């Protein structure tokens, strides 16, 4: 076990976790909402430090992070646990479990980084479940990875307090945030969570200068209302900037949402149109293999820059971070070695 970062000792051997906005007050012998942090005799411990239940090497496009060294391979790490309870979670079998319920490996930060280098991965990415709940493991692994010349990334729901977020951003290069909807009701009813902390997180990441992309999983009848989508896109443009990539991804029936049909492709295309009309420059349609809106186009001349088929890069024409046809700068993190 590892003593947790960001908590406060209270009277009667209680503690208050200060990692995420829930700020759980935890009695001795009990755990917080995420099930990964336990109070033992008045000290809060991480139960998942160096205990990933998922280890794989995959394309960065699965994150999805499309402007973050396209085509490179990332080492993916995940532990059990999450501070959300999304009714449609595709990884519920690990995100909604405790460490005793799922097999894991003892995989220290040093082992993780050495494995990433041996696999010739370019980055280490914490993903699949909510990496915030394994904060200590993520932070120490990311710090070591950067020391060894690797890039680092996180795929998160964005529900984290400002102080731990700012500390974490010092060792991260890229972040993908799931902006699950744009109403308080959706967050409360579908994820048992709150919208406002996620919006605050997005602002802090953007202010930090670290690379940011956003995903919105479009669930029919729940967060596919055009007016809400337009408000969300306008907020992104006005607060974060028109260059932030936004991915509208297709929902499929999952977990406790088996009665809702998959998102019609037409709905995703309409969302794409709303986002472009609002001013966003890089908008994608995801979870629809082969769709042309899964590729990257120049916002000025509409030149095809990166052609994708699902998670595979077919062609990457970006040269030194710019469109080869008109010279427009394309924002992102581009690796010279990976240009095609």
The 8 nearest C-alpha neighbors of each residue, nearest first, counted from 0:
[[1, 46, 45, 44, 48, 2, 47, 49],
 [0, 2, 45, 44, 3, 48, 46, 135],
 [3, 1, 44, 43, 45, 4, 0, 42],
 [4, 2, 44, 45, 43, 1, 5, 135],
 [3, 5, 6, 2, 135, 18, 134, 43],
 [6, 4, 17, 18, 16, 3, 7, 163],
 [5, 7, 16, 17, 15, 4, 8, 14],
 [6, 8, 15, 14, 9, 16, 5, 17],
 [7, 9, 14, 13, 15, 41, 6, 10],
 [8, 10, 13, 14, 12, 7, 11, 15],
 [11, 9, 12, 13, 8, 14, 41, 26],
 [12, 10, 13, 9, 41, 26, 27, 14],
 [13, 11, 41, 10, 27, 40, 9, 14],
 [12, 14, 26, 9, 11, 25, 41, 27],
 [15, 13, 8, 9, 25, 7, 24, 41],
 [16, 14, 24, 7, 6, 23, 25, 22],
 [15, 17, 6, 22, 23, 18, 5, 14],
 [18, 16, 6, 22, 5, 19, 15, 160],
 [17, 19, 5, 16, 160, 159, 163, 22],
 [18, 20, 159, 160, 21, 17, 22, 158],
 [21, 19, 22, 160, 159, 158, 196, 18],
 [20, 22, 23, 19, 17, 32, 82, 16],
 [23, 21, 17, 16, 20, 19, 15, 24],
 [22, 24, 16, 21, 15, 31, 25, 32],
 [23, 25, 15, 14, 22, 16, 26, 13],
 [26, 24, 14, 13, 29, 23, 15, 31],
 [25, 27, 13, 29, 28, 38, 14, 24],
 [28, 26, 38, 29, 39, 13, 40, 12],
 [27, 29, 38, 39, 26, 37, 30, 40],
 [30, 28, 26, 27, 37, 38, 25, 31],
 [31, 29, 37, 36, 34, 25, 38, 32],
 [30, 32, 34, 33, 23, 36, 25, 37],
 [31, 33, 34, 82, 30, 23, 81, 21],
 [32, 34, 82, 81, 80, 35, 31, 132],
 [35, 33, 31, 32, 30, 97, 36, 80],
 [34, 36, 46, 33, 45, 80, 47, 132],
 [37, 35, 45, 44, 30, 46, 31, 34],
 [38, 36, 30, 44, 43, 29, 39, 28],
 [37, 39, 43, 27, 28, 42, 29, 41],
 [40, 38, 42, 28, 41, 27, 37, 43],
 [41, 39, 42, 27, 12, 38, 28, 13],
 [40, 42, 12, 39, 13, 38, 27, 14],
 [43, 41, 39, 38, 40, 44, 14, 2],
 [44, 42, 38, 37, 3, 2, 39, 36],
 [45, 43, 2, 3, 37, 36, 1, 46],
 [44, 46, 36, 1, 3, 47, 48, 35],
 [45, 47, 35, 0, 36, 48, 44, 37],
 [48, 46, 50, 45, 35, 49, 133, 78],
 [47, 49, 136, 50, 45, 46, 1, 0],
 [48, 50, 107, 106, 105, 136, 51, 47],
 [51, 49, 105, 47, 104, 48, 103, 106],
 [52, 50, 78, 77, 103, 53, 104, 49],
 [51, 53, 103, 78, 102, 77, 104, 50],
 [52, 54, 77, 51, 76, 55, 78, 103],
 [55, 53, 76, 75, 52, 51, 77, 56],
 [54, 56, 75, 74, 57, 53, 76, 73],
 [57, 55, 74, 73, 75, 72, 54, 58],
 [56, 58, 72, 73, 55, 59, 74, 75],
 [59, 57, 72, 60, 61, 71, 73, 70],
 [58, 60, 61, 62, 72, 73, 71, 64],
 [61, 59, 63, 58, 310, 62, 64, 65],
 [60, 62, 63, 59, 58, 310, 57, 64],
 [63, 61, 64, 60, 59, 154, 175, 126],
 [62, 64, 61, 60, 65, 59, 175, 214],
 [63, 65, 62, 60, 67, 66, 59, 212],
 [64, 66, 67, 60, 69, 63, 59, 68],
 [67, 65, 331, 64, 332, 68, 69, 333],
 [66, 68, 332, 69, 65, 64, 331, 333],
 [69, 67, 333, 334, 332, 66, 71, 70],
 [70, 68, 67, 71, 65, 66, 59, 60],
 [69, 71, 312, 58, 68, 59, 72, 60],
 [72, 70, 69, 58, 59, 68, 121, 73],
 [73, 71, 58, 120, 57, 59, 121, 56],
 [72, 74, 122, 120, 123, 56, 57, 121],
 [73, 75, 56, 123, 115, 55, 124, 120],
 [76, 74, 124, 55, 54, 125, 56, 73],
 [77, 75, 125, 54, 53, 126, 51, 124],
 [78, 76, 53, 51, 126, 125, 127, 128],
 [77, 79, 51, 52, 50, 47, 80, 53],
 [80, 78, 93, 94, 98, 96, 97, 52],
 [79, 81, 94, 33, 95, 96, 35, 34],
 [80, 82, 33, 129, 94, 83, 132, 128],
 [81, 83, 33, 32, 84, 80, 132, 129],
 [84, 82, 81, 190, 85, 192, 191, 33],
 [85, 83, 190, 191, 86, 82, 81, 95],
 [86, 84, 190, 88, 87, 189, 83, 191],
 [85, 87, 255, 189, 88, 256, 84, 254],
 [88, 86, 253, 254, 256, 85, 255, 89],
 [89, 87, 91, 85, 90, 86, 254, 253],
 [88, 90, 91, 253, 87, 254, 92, 127],
 [91, 89, 92, 88, 93, 94, 127, 128],
 [90, 92, 94, 95, 88, 93, 89, 254],
 [91, 93, 90, 94, 95, 96, 89, 101],
 [92, 94, 79, 96, 91, 95, 90, 80],
 [95, 93, 80, 91, 128, 79, 81, 96],
 [94, 96, 91, 93, 80, 92, 81, 97],
 [97, 95, 93, 94, 80, 79, 100, 92],
 [98, 96, 99, 100, 34, 79, 80, 35],
 [97, 99, 100, 101, 79, 96, 47, 46],
 [100, 98, 97, 101, 102, 96, 103, 79],
 [101, 99, 98, 97, 96, 102, 93, 79],
 [102, 100, 98, 99, 103, 52, 93, 97],
 [103, 101, 52, 100, 104, 99, 98, 51],
 [102, 104, 52, 51, 50, 101, 105, 53],
 [105, 103, 50, 106, 51, 52, 102, 49],
 [104, 106, 50, 49, 107, 103, 51, 48],
 [105, 107, 49, 104, 110, 50, 111, 108],
 [106, 108, 49, 110, 109, 111, 105, 50],
 [107, 109, 140, 111, 110, 112, 139, 106],
 [110, 108, 112, 107, 111, 113, 140, 143],
 [111, 109, 107, 113, 108, 112, 106, 114],
 [112, 110, 108, 114, 109, 113, 107, 106],
 [111, 113, 115, 109, 114, 110, 144, 108],
 [112, 114, 110, 116, 115, 111, 109, 117],
 [113, 115, 117, 111, 112, 116, 110, 118],
 [116, 114, 112, 118, 120, 113, 117, 74],
 [117, 115, 119, 113, 118, 114, 120, 112],
 [116, 118, 114, 119, 115, 113, 120, 112],
 [117, 119, 115, 116, 120, 114, 56, 74],
 [120, 118, 116, 117, 115, 121, 72, 114],
 [119, 121, 72, 73, 115, 118, 122, 116],
 [122, 120, 149, 73, 72, 150, 71, 119],
 [121, 123, 150, 73, 149, 151, 120, 74],
 [122, 124, 74, 151, 73, 75, 152, 150],
 [123, 125, 152, 75, 153, 151, 74, 126],
 [126, 124, 153, 76, 130, 75, 77, 154],
 [125, 127, 154, 128, 77, 124, 153, 76],
 [128, 126, 77, 90, 129, 125, 154, 76],
 [129, 127, 94, 126, 77, 130, 81, 80],
 [130, 128, 81, 131, 155, 132, 80, 126],
 [131, 129, 132, 133, 125, 128, 126, 134],
 [130, 132, 134, 133, 129, 159, 155, 81],
 [131, 133, 130, 134, 129, 81, 80, 35],
 [134, 132, 130, 131, 136, 135, 137, 47],
 [133, 135, 131, 137, 132, 136, 138, 130],
 [134, 136, 138, 137, 133, 139, 48, 4],
 [137, 135, 48, 139, 134, 133, 138, 49],
 [138, 136, 134, 140, 135, 139, 141, 133],
 [137, 139, 141, 135, 140, 136, 134, 142],
 [138, 140, 142, 136, 141, 137, 135, 143],
 [141, 139, 108, 137, 143, 142, 138, 136],
 [142, 140, 144, 138, 143, 139, 170, 137],
 [143, 141, 139, 170, 145, 144, 140, 138],
 [142, 144, 146, 140, 141, 145, 139, 147],
 [145, 143, 141, 147, 149, 146, 142, 112],
 [144, 146, 149, 148, 147, 142, 143, 150],
 [145, 147, 143, 144, 148, 142, 149, 141],
 [148, 146, 144, 145, 149, 143, 112, 116],
 [149, 147, 145, 146, 144, 150, 121, 143],
 [150, 148, 145, 144, 122, 121, 147, 151],
 [149, 151, 122, 145, 121, 172, 123, 148],
 [152, 150, 123, 171, 122, 172, 124, 141],
 [153, 151, 124, 173, 174, 171, 172, 123],
 [152, 154, 125, 174, 124, 155, 126, 175],
 [155, 153, 175, 126, 174, 176, 125, 62],
 [154, 156, 176, 157, 129, 153, 175, 177],
 [155, 157, 177, 176, 158, 129, 178, 197],
 [158, 156, 197, 155, 176, 159, 200, 177],
 [157, 159, 197, 156, 196, 19, 20, 160],
 [160, 158, 19, 157, 20, 18, 164, 161],
 [159, 161, 19, 20, 18, 162, 163, 164],
 [160, 162, 164, 163, 165, 159, 200, 203],
 [163, 161, 165, 164, 160, 166, 18, 5],
 [164, 162, 166, 165, 161, 160, 167, 18],
 [165, 163, 161, 167, 166, 162, 168, 160],
 [166, 164, 168, 162, 167, 163, 161, 169],
 [165, 167, 163, 164, 168, 169, 162, 170],
 [168, 166, 164, 169, 165, 170, 163, 138],
 [167, 169, 171, 165, 170, 166, 164, 209],
 [168, 170, 167, 166, 171, 165, 172, 142],
 [169, 171, 168, 142, 167, 141, 172, 138],
 [172, 170, 168, 151, 152, 169, 173, 167],
 [171, 173, 151, 209, 152, 150, 210, 170],
 [172, 174, 210, 152, 209, 171, 211, 151],
 [175, 173, 153, 211, 152, 154, 210, 176],
 [174, 176, 154, 212, 213, 211, 155, 153],
 [175, 177, 213, 155, 156, 157, 154, 178],
 [178, 176, 214, 156, 179, 213, 215, 155],
 [179, 177, 215, 180, 214, 176, 213, 156],
 [178, 180, 215, 177, 216, 181, 186, 214],
 [181, 179, 178, 222, 182, 185, 215, 186],
 [180, 182, 231, 227, 183, 179, 194, 228],
 [183, 181, 184, 185, 180, 186, 194, 227],
 [182, 184, 186, 185, 194, 187, 193, 181],
 [183, 185, 187, 182, 186, 188, 189, 193],
 [186, 184, 188, 182, 187, 183, 189, 180],
 [185, 187, 190, 192, 183, 193, 184, 189],
 [186, 188, 191, 192, 184, 185, 190, 189],
 [187, 189, 185, 186, 191, 184, 190, 192],
 [188, 190, 85, 186, 86, 185, 187, 191],
 [189, 191, 85, 84, 186, 192, 83, 187],
 [192, 190, 187, 84, 188, 189, 186, 83],
 [191, 193, 187, 190, 186, 83, 194, 84],
 [194, 192, 186, 195, 187, 183, 196, 191],
 [193, 195, 197, 183, 196, 186, 198, 192],
 [194, 196, 198, 197, 193, 199, 183, 200],
 [197, 195, 199, 198, 158, 194, 200, 193],
 [198, 196, 157, 200, 158, 199, 195, 194],
 [197, 199, 201, 195, 200, 196, 202, 194],
 [198, 200, 196, 202, 197, 201, 195, 203],
 [201, 199, 197, 203, 198, 202, 157, 196],
 [200, 202, 198, 204, 199, 203, 205, 197],
 [201, 203, 205, 199, 200, 204, 206, 198],
 [202, 204, 206, 200, 205, 201, 207, 199],
 [205, 203, 207, 201, 206, 202, 200, 209],
 [204, 206, 202, 207, 203, 208, 201, 239],
 [207, 205, 203, 204, 208, 202, 209, 239],
 [208, 206, 204, 205, 209, 203, 168, 165],
 [207, 209, 206, 205, 210, 204, 211, 203],
 [210, 208, 207, 172, 173, 204, 211, 205],
 [209, 211, 173, 174, 172, 208, 331, 212],
 [212, 210, 174, 175, 173, 209, 243, 205],
 [211, 213, 175, 244, 243, 245, 64, 176],
 [212, 214, 245, 176, 175, 177, 246, 244],
 [215, 213, 246, 177, 245, 178, 247, 176],
 [214, 216, 247, 178, 179, 217, 177, 246],
 [215, 217, 248, 247, 250, 249, 179, 218],
 [216, 218, 223, 250, 249, 215, 248, 222],
 [217, 219, 221, 250, 222, 223, 262, 216],
 [218, 220, 221, 262, 223, 217, 222, 259],
 [221, 219, 223, 222, 218, 224, 259, 217],
 [222, 220, 219, 218, 223, 185, 224, 217],
 [221, 223, 218, 224, 180, 217, 220, 219],
 [222, 224, 219, 217, 221, 220, 225, 218],
 [223, 225, 227, 226, 222, 228, 220, 221],
 [226, 224, 228, 227, 229, 223, 270, 273],
 [225, 227, 229, 228, 224, 230, 231, 223],
 [228, 226, 230, 229, 224, 225, 231, 181],
 [227, 229, 225, 231, 226, 230, 232, 224],
 [228, 230, 226, 232, 227, 231, 233, 225],
 [231, 229, 233, 227, 228, 232, 234, 226],
 [232, 230, 228, 234, 229, 233, 181, 227],
 [231, 233, 235, 229, 234, 230, 274, 228],
 [232, 234, 230, 236, 235, 231, 277, 237],
 [235, 233, 237, 231, 232, 236, 238, 230],
 [234, 236, 232, 239, 238, 233, 237, 240],
 [237, 235, 240, 241, 233, 234, 239, 238],
 [236, 238, 234, 235, 240, 233, 239, 241],
 [239, 237, 235, 234, 236, 240, 202, 233],
 [240, 238, 235, 236, 237, 205, 202, 243],
 [239, 241, 236, 242, 237, 238, 243, 235],
 [240, 242, 279, 236, 243, 280, 278, 239],
 [241, 243, 240, 280, 244, 279, 281, 330],
 [244, 242, 241, 212, 240, 245, 211, 281],
 [245, 243, 281, 212, 282, 242, 213, 246],
 [246, 244, 213, 282, 214, 212, 283, 243],
 [245, 247, 283, 214, 282, 284, 248, 215],
 [248, 246, 215, 284, 216, 285, 283, 214],
 [249, 247, 285, 216, 286, 284, 246, 217],
 [248, 250, 286, 262, 217, 216, 285, 251],
 [251, 249, 262, 261, 218, 217, 216, 248],
 [250, 252, 261, 253, 249, 260, 262, 259],
 [253, 251, 257, 256, 259, 261, 260, 250],
 [252, 254, 87, 256, 257, 89, 251, 255],
 [253, 255, 87, 256, 88, 86, 257, 89],
 [256, 254, 86, 257, 87, 253, 88, 252],
 [257, 255, 253, 87, 258, 254, 252, 259],
 [256, 258, 252, 253, 259, 255, 254, 260],
 [257, 259, 256, 260, 252, 255, 253, 261],
 [260, 258, 257, 252, 256, 261, 219, 251],
 [261, 259, 252, 262, 258, 251, 219, 257],
 [260, 262, 251, 250, 252, 263, 259, 249],
 [261, 263, 250, 249, 219, 218, 264, 260],
 [264, 262, 265, 266, 261, 267, 249, 219],
 [263, 265, 267, 266, 262, 268, 249, 287],
 [264, 266, 268, 263, 267, 269, 262, 270],
 [267, 265, 269, 264, 263, 268, 270, 262],
 [268, 266, 270, 264, 269, 265, 271, 247],
 [267, 269, 271, 265, 270, 266, 272, 264],
 [268, 270, 272, 266, 271, 267, 265, 273],
 [271, 269, 267, 273, 272, 268, 266, 274],
 [272, 270, 268, 274, 269, 273, 267, 282],
 [271, 273, 269, 275, 270, 274, 276, 268],
 [274, 272, 270, 276, 271, 275, 277, 229],
 [275, 273, 277, 271, 276, 272, 279, 232],
 [274, 276, 279, 278, 272, 277, 273, 271],
 [277, 275, 273, 278, 274, 272, 279, 271],
 [276, 278, 274, 275, 233, 279, 273, 232],
 [277, 279, 275, 276, 241, 280, 274, 236],
 [280, 278, 241, 275, 274, 281, 277, 236],
 [279, 281, 242, 298, 241, 278, 282, 275],
 [282, 280, 244, 279, 245, 242, 283, 243],
 [283, 281, 245, 244, 246, 271, 280, 279],
 [284, 282, 246, 293, 292, 247, 285, 245],
 [283, 285, 247, 293, 292, 248, 246, 267],
 [286, 284, 248, 287, 247, 293, 249, 283],
 [285, 287, 249, 248, 288, 284, 309, 250],
 [286, 288, 285, 290, 289, 249, 284, 309],
 [289, 287, 309, 290, 308, 286, 285, 293],
 [288, 290, 308, 309, 291, 287, 293, 307],
 [289, 291, 292, 293, 288, 287, 284, 308],
 [292, 290, 293, 294, 289, 307, 306, 284],
 [293, 291, 294, 284, 283, 290, 295, 282],
 [292, 294, 283, 284, 291, 290, 285, 307],
 [293, 295, 306, 307, 292, 305, 291, 296],
 [296, 294, 305, 304, 303, 306, 293, 297],
 [297, 295, 303, 304, 301, 302, 298, 294],
 [296, 298, 301, 302, 299, 300, 322, 304],
 [299, 297, 280, 301, 300, 296, 281, 302],
 [298, 300, 297, 301, 327, 325, 302, 296],
 [299, 301, 302, 297, 298, 325, 324, 296],
 [302, 300, 297, 296, 298, 299, 303, 304],
 [301, 303, 297, 296, 300, 304, 324, 322],
 [304, 302, 296, 305, 295, 301, 297, 306],
 [303, 305, 316, 296, 295, 317, 315, 302],
 [306, 304, 315, 295, 294, 314, 303, 316],
 [305, 307, 294, 314, 313, 312, 304, 315],
 [308, 306, 312, 294, 313, 311, 309, 293],
 [307, 309, 289, 311, 288, 310, 312, 313],
 [308, 310, 288, 311, 307, 289, 287, 293],
 [311, 309, 60, 61, 308, 307, 312, 58],
 [312, 310, 308, 307, 309, 313, 70, 60],
 [311, 313, 307, 314, 70, 306, 308, 310],
 [314, 312, 306, 307, 311, 308, 315, 305],
 [313, 315, 306, 305, 312, 316, 339, 307],
 [316, 314, 305, 339, 317, 304, 338, 306],
 [315, 317, 304, 339, 305, 318, 314, 323],
 [318, 316, 322, 321, 315, 304, 320, 323],
 [319, 317, 320, 321, 316, 323, 322, 338],
 [320, 318, 321, 317, 335, 333, 338, 334],
 [319, 321, 318, 329, 317, 328, 333, 330],
 [322, 320, 328, 329, 327, 318, 326, 317],
 [321, 323, 326, 327, 324, 317, 325, 297],
 [324, 322, 326, 325, 318, 321, 317, 316],
 [323, 325, 322, 326, 302, 300, 327, 321],
 [326, 324, 327, 322, 323, 300, 299, 321],
 [327, 325, 322, 321, 323, 324, 328, 329],
 [326, 328, 322, 321, 325, 329, 299, 297],
 [327, 329, 321, 320, 330, 326, 322, 319],
 [328, 330, 321, 320, 327, 331, 322, 297],
 [331, 329, 328, 242, 320, 332, 66, 321],
 [330, 332, 66, 67, 333, 329, 210, 320],
 [333, 331, 67, 68, 66, 334, 210, 330],
 [332, 334, 68, 331, 320, 67, 335, 66],
 [333, 335, 337, 336, 68, 338, 332, 69],
 [336, 334, 337, 338, 333, 319, 318, 68],
 [337, 335, 334, 338, 339, 333, 68, 71],
 [338, 336, 334, 335, 339, 68, 70, 69],
 [337, 339, 335, 336, 315, 318, 317, 334],
 [338, 315, 316, 337, 314, 317, 318, 336]]
